[in-house]
Amino acid sequence: MENIQVWAVILDESALQDELYQRALTFVDAESQAKIKKFYHRVDSYRTLIGRLLVRRMLVKKGISLSQMTFATTQSGKSYLTAQNSNPPIAYNVTHDNNVIAMVVGPGRTNPPAFGLGIDVMKTRVPGKSSINEFIEVVGDQLSQQEHTILQAASTDDEKTRQFFWMWTLKEAYTKAIGMGLGFDFKRVEFHPQERLVKVDGQIPVGWKFRMFVLKDGEDQYQGVCADFMGNSEQAEVLPENIEGNSSWLSVEEGVPFLNTAMSVLHT
Ligand SMILES: CC(C)(COP(=O)(O)OP(=O)(O)OC[C@H]1O[C@@H](n2cnc3c(N)ncnc32)[C@H](O)[C@@H]1OP(=O)(O)O)[C@@H](O)C(=O)NCCC(=O)NCCS
């Protein structure tokens, strides 16, 4: 298992029946169930439930039965598989936003036990009713000066929105790969999307590979980035955006078929 894989699920909330939810819930551990049930909105429960089922189905496919899997989280909340015998060990990370849930899986190369793999996905849309300029003003202190300059030079608001979400999802993927999430100052990570150039604390980091991807949900578009700390001595590489269906490492399923196949795989 040399390379990473990304599995994404696209939810159509209206197609999700309560019976399916209750049944799917029985395939995750009691701690996950408690977390999932706490959400006020059912769609939030679904996102976390599907994220956890993506991990469990992947592990079954790799020969680890549901009863053999045990999980733990780091102090900052990054989940990992404990007591694993796989060689190389299995690394994974999960993200969700609106209708999309995605998991990255790959060889655990560096920084056990949670390893240096991270993923983030976001819908390409300014939340609420604000404009992209208003939104950038709100989160602006988490962007570097050069990122502000790039955004100011964007020719249209749509272009600016896309550039912004590349910057943001790369920052999140990087900080999730190192396991710190929002505990790491986002301003320290700088991304120039057109040049595909990443800097951390002003330097191109060594040993990293980033992958940009795009998913479509009807008219809506999502942008995502995977961050993989390979631990080699090469300067960070950013692989360009892969449109869904055009990539050997990215696969997409719909919510209901995903839940049905996950349950049948986990049952055996
Ligand atoms: C991780 C974090 C960035 C998630 O942000 P987000 O954009 O809202 O969420 P995403 O959808 O991309 O990711 C959510 C998933 O990230 C994973 N996750 C949680 N904490 C994580 C961490 N520290 N590193 C990597 N992944 C993490 C979980 O699998 C979670 O899914 P689940 O809760 O449904 O199981 C944010 O919750 C965070 O920063 N948490 C840690 C903060 C912290 O404790 N800092 C302490 C200082 S080190």
The ligand as a Gaussian input file, in Angstrom:
#p B3LYP/6-31G(d) Opt

LIG

0 1
 C       -9.840000      18.761000      14.130000
 C      -10.595000      20.012000      13.851000
 C       -9.666000      20.922000      13.042000
 C      -11.822000      19.649000      13.038000
 O      -12.280000      20.730000      12.366000
 P      -13.552000      20.754000      11.386000
 O      -13.136000      21.472000      10.159000
 O      -14.691000      21.258000      12.156000
 O      -13.890000      19.268000      11.090000
 P      -13.613000      18.218000       9.933000
 O      -14.921000      17.840000       9.420000
 O      -12.574000      18.607000       8.935000
 O      -12.996000      17.012000      10.760000
 C      -13.704000      16.362000      11.749000
 C      -12.970000      15.094000      12.057000
 O      -11.608000      15.379000      12.357000
 C      -11.113000      14.345000      13.195000
 N      -10.338000      15.017000      14.227000
 C      -10.731000      15.484000      15.432000
 N       -9.675000      16.033000      16.063000
 C       -8.610000      15.937000      15.241000
 C       -7.244000      16.317000      15.326000
 N       -6.752000      16.935000      16.409000
 N       -6.423000      16.065000      14.274000
 C       -6.878000      15.451000      13.188000
 N       -8.167000      15.043000      13.045000
 C       -9.019000      15.296000      14.055000
 C      -12.306000      13.566000      13.716000
 O      -12.320000      12.337000      13.030000
 C      -13.486000      14.386000      13.287000
 O      -14.599000      13.623000      12.905000
 P      -15.732000      13.150000      13.951000
 O      -15.666000      14.041000      15.125000
 O      -16.993000      13.256000      13.208000
 O      -15.334000      11.754000      14.237000
 C      -10.997000      20.770000      15.144000
 O      -12.057000      20.100000      15.761000
 C       -9.840000      20.852000      16.111000
 O       -8.946000      21.634000      15.927000
 N       -9.825000      20.044000      17.154000
 C       -8.684000      19.941000      18.049000
 C       -8.544000      21.194000      18.895000
 C       -7.728000      20.938000      20.085000
 O       -8.076000      20.205000      20.965000
 N       -6.583000      21.631000      20.190000
 C       -5.798000      21.494000      21.334000
 C       -4.440000      22.035000      21.102000
 S       -3.408000      20.828000      20.399000

